[in-house]
Amino acid sequence: MSELLIYTQGDRQHGMGHVVRCLTLAEALETFGVRSAFITSYDTPGSVRIRQADYAMFDNIAEAGAPPFASILVDLEGGPTREFLEQVRPLFRQVIVVGGVGYGLSNGSVEPGLVDLQIYQTVLPVVPNGVSSLQGADWLIVNPKYAACQPDYERGHVVVTMGGGDPHELTGRAIGKLGNIGRPVKAVVGPASEGVLFDFIPPANAGLLPPLEWLGPAFQGASLTVCALGMTAYESLAAGVPVMLTNWTPDHERTAQELKQLGCGWNLGMWQDFEKVDLAEGARAALADVDDLRKMGMRGRKLVDGQGAGRVAGRIRELLNGA
């Protein structure tokens, strides 16, 4: 059996999307005969999730030891630095890098000779850099179980989730804006978001869901998701639930605008301008057009079909086997 070392982080700074998609990929890799182990910082929300999934886990590369791991996959916020890649290149036969949802891999650090395969998690076009790459919606790593979710566009609730870390503390502000939309609101607070709702009293139509290992229970029966651009947005689309997107960076906003053009959701602009957004009016208008919501949900599912993890896993298996 081939073995792959996965280096990722999940905490307030990095969010939880990196860890979640790596766990999804690790599960898909198992079906191709590839066993995974993880490197992540101990005592972080990400390490808790990895431990719950029962994968071997190490604090650093030295602790893991390169053998028996001939290959490493790196999935970090902003991508790895050139210095990091130069350090790991001599230790591994194959180096794989996963890029972000709204931006390329960091500052040109990924280049021929340092990386064997790059996997972009974005629907935006990517400028070729000479490294073999997987890019586009077909390669988005989301849990295939989202495809089984059943939205309720006519009566369903609105999901509010600002990612695993909610670094700008928008969850409570979004819930407060949705107090009079005529639909229930269900909010998810990520495992790295401790304290973002401290002393917050939600409106009567809103409630907080208990901690979730994945967002399927939140999307089941939902009609609309208000979230930050990230893997959560793609998970919502895979579940057939259109998205209203706020954005952490200008590149994230470019992605949100692309999803708007594709007819899957709405772009709310940058997080700094969130207070200026009439979220209630936008949500009411969206929910009033059930047929349009249904069409948007179908477009989202067509774009993110939930099979990306299997496609990526198959390509990685080919790389590890020298194909």
Buried (B, 14 or more C-beta within 10 A) or exposed (E): EBBBBBBBBBBBEBBBBBBBBBBBBBBBBEEBEBBBBBBBBEEBBBBBBBBEBEBBBBEEBEEBEBEEBBBBBBBBBBBBEBEBBEEBBEBBEBBBBBBBBBBBBBEEBBBEEBBBBBBBBBBBEBEEBEBBBBBBBEBBBBBBEBBEBEBBBEEBBBBBBBBBBBBBBBBBBBBBBBEEBEBBBBBBBBBBBEEBBEEBEBBEBBEBBEEBEBBBBBBBBBBBBBBBBBBBBBBBBBBBBBBBBBBBBEBBBBBBBBBBEBBBBBBBBBBEEBEEBEBBEBBBEBBEEBEBBBBBBBBBBEBBBBBBBBBBBBBBBEBBEEE
